[in-house]
Amino acid sequence: MSDDLSKLPMELLHMILNHLSMSDILTSMCFVNKRLRTICFAYPYFPFDFSSSAKKKEQFELVCTHLPHLSSQIRSLTFSDPCDRMMNIKIARFFSRLNTVNSTLSKLYSITLHSINFETWRSINDRLTLLPSLLSLSIDSSHLNDVLDISMVSKLLNDLLYNSETLKRLAVNVHVPRNNTFIIDPRPTATKSLIEHLILEGVKVEIKSLLKVTPKLKVLDIQPKDYQFIPTIHIHPPQTMCDLTIRMTCVTFDQIEYILHSMTQLTYLKIIADSVGYDMADGIAWSRLLKTVVIFKFKFSFKKSTFTYPPVDLTSFRTSFWLEEKHWYVTYDRCIDTGYSLLYSTPYCDSNYPLCYMQDSIITVSTAPTSISLLPQTNSFMFDYFDLDVTEMLRQITHITGCSLDDCGTSLDVKLSYAATKLDLSQVRTFFAFRYEIDMLNDAFIRFVRDLPRLCRLTVSTAVLKVFFNHQWSNITDLRLSL
């Protein structure tokens, strides 16, 4: 094997290295033979992925040891493991090692940081001007217990928008108190952001102010601030903007029309809106607004006052514009007992389906041909709203990554047994048991949780924890107690 590898041209060896982690390269490939060792240490495209390659402390330390010699060869940096509580310490260790040896990440073009705290985020912001090749930055602080003040978040976001002369793509997911809005810092007129691709989740944005400072924006994914539109004052987006995703609550069609009025270059539009009225279910009005759009995705949940109204009529979505010109299809789901209803583009475009509201008998009407699946996917599952009689809804429970319990009562055993045999739980990583006390637990519950193969985060009460102590939990890396 060593001789065969020695004969391969360098270009082919680089192609092989492209599919390996930095840890694999430094701990395995470079020890095959002398030629491979030389090629490995000269490899110019190292992906520094600490979400998978640095699980063991010795691997992490080995990578940090080689930083003085390899820093200029690192192209991407990833710290992304929500179950690793040491992630912020690792990030600090990594950059402190660079400080010690006076190394630079001169060729680094991409950084992904998930589950980081406020201090880590701030330290990254301080280094932006020291990364001359950085093009893409993704930050996720949404799952931490840190409660970030909106003024702190605004300061950090403004720094990200303005302080880098190379950054083109920015994605930030934070958790701030409800209804707080990111305030755009009014920098000098000549100072403009160079961001082309912007995703902001967890914080509202005043869209007009944002567009004024991002003249090169092409892709935008935000939650606009709630406001009353003024028909005579329009938003003026960059002529380059062609892709828009917005998430809103209680929005009207007139407000959407106001936002889109000057966005004549849009080819992609996605709208996720809750608590809307029937004015959002007018296919004719939408067709007048979306003539230049190529891809239109949406999910509308209707407000409570519509629950007693007749079901939405999809006739206006069956025109030649929708079915023949655009090939866009819509589906309407309505719970007969409660009146809760959804109107959404088909295939379903959101990550979660509101199963907790869709119980008992469901009416589904669609304009889509039978060849297109109408079943939405969902990645979170609450046993409290799990109705065994709604078999059609249970078929929609796919790609589950999180489960939770609150109070299932006496039907818990039956639901656990059904879930264990009928649902795909192989990807579940988080499990929450909120109000369960020890007298409500039994072997079936313990066995169900223990048999989740990828479970790594468990949130339980102290009463539940006492029962769990009788079992092995080697896969749990993040334990949270509810006292």
JOVENQUI-V818902 format. One record per backbone hydrogen bond with DSSP energy under -0.5 kcal/mol. CO is the residue of the C=O (numbers start at 1). NH is the residue of the N-H. If there is no record, write none. Layout:
BEGIN
co->{CO CO}
nh->{NH NH}
END
This chain:
BEGIN
co->{1 2 3 4 4 5 9 10 11 12 13 14 16 17 21 22 23 24 24 25 28 29 33 34 35 36 37 38 39 40 46 46 46 47 47 48 48 49 49 52 56 57 58 59 60 61 62 63 64 66 66 67 70 70 71 73 75 75 76 77 78 79 81 83 84 86 87 88 89 90 91 92 93 94 95 96 97 98 98 99 104 105 109 109 110 111 112 113 114 117 118 119 120 121 122 123 124 125 127 128 130 131 135 135 136 137 138 139 140 140 141 146 148 149 150 151 152 153 154 155 156 157 158 159 161 168 168 169 170 171 172 173 173 175 177 180 182 182 184 185 188 190 193 196 196 197 198 199 201 202 203 204 205 205 206 207 208 209 210 211 213 214 218 218 219 220 221 222 222 223 227 229 230 232 235 238 242 242 243 244 245 246 248 252 253 254 255 256 257 258 260 262 263 267 267 268 269 270 271 271 272 273 274 276 277 278 279 281 282 283 284 285 286 290 295 297 298 299 300 301 303 304 306 312 313 314 315 319 320 320 321 322 329 330 331 332 333 334 334 335 340 341 342 343 344 346 351 353 354 354 357 361 362 363 365 369 371 374 379 379 381 381 382 383 385 386 387 389 390 391 393 394 396 398 401 401 402 403 404 405 408 409 411 412 413 414 415 416 417 418 419 423 424 425 429 429 430 431 432 432 437 438 442 443 444 445 446 447 449 451 452 456 456 457 458 458 459 460 461 462 463 464 464 465 467 468 473 475 478 478 480 481 482}
nh->{5 6 7 7 8 8 13 14 15 16 17 18 19 20 25 26 27 28 29 30 31 32 37 38 39 40 41 42 43 43 48 75 76 22 49 50 78 52 53 55 60 61 62 63 64 65 66 66 67 69 70 71 73 74 74 46 109 110 48 112 50 114 84 85 87 90 91 92 93 94 95 96 97 98 99 100 101 102 103 102 106 108 135 136 77 138 79 140 81 121 122 123 124 125 126 127 127 128 130 131 132 134 168 169 111 171 113 173 115 116 144 148 177 153 154 155 156 157 158 159 160 161 162 163 194 196 197 137 199 139 201 141 142 148 180 204 184 206 186 187 191 192 216 218 219 170 221 172 174 176 223 182 207 225 210 211 212 213 213 214 193 217 242 243 198 245 200 224 247 205 229 231 233 234 237 241 267 268 220 270 222 272 274 256 257 258 259 260 261 235 263 264 266 294 295 244 297 246 273 299 248 301 250 303 280 281 282 283 286 287 288 289 290 293 269 271 345 273 343 276 306 307 309 314 316 317 318 323 324 325 326 328 346 367 344 365 342 336 363 339 335 302 333 300 331 329 379 355 357 358 359 336 364 334 332 372 373 376 401 402 383 404 385 386 387 388 390 391 394 395 396 397 398 378 429 430 381 432 383 434 411 412 415 416 417 418 419 420 421 422 423 425 400 428 456 457 403 459 405 434 440 441 446 447 448 449 450 451 452 453 455 477 478 431 460 480 433 482 465 466 467 467 468 469 470 471 476 477 458 480 460 483 462}
END
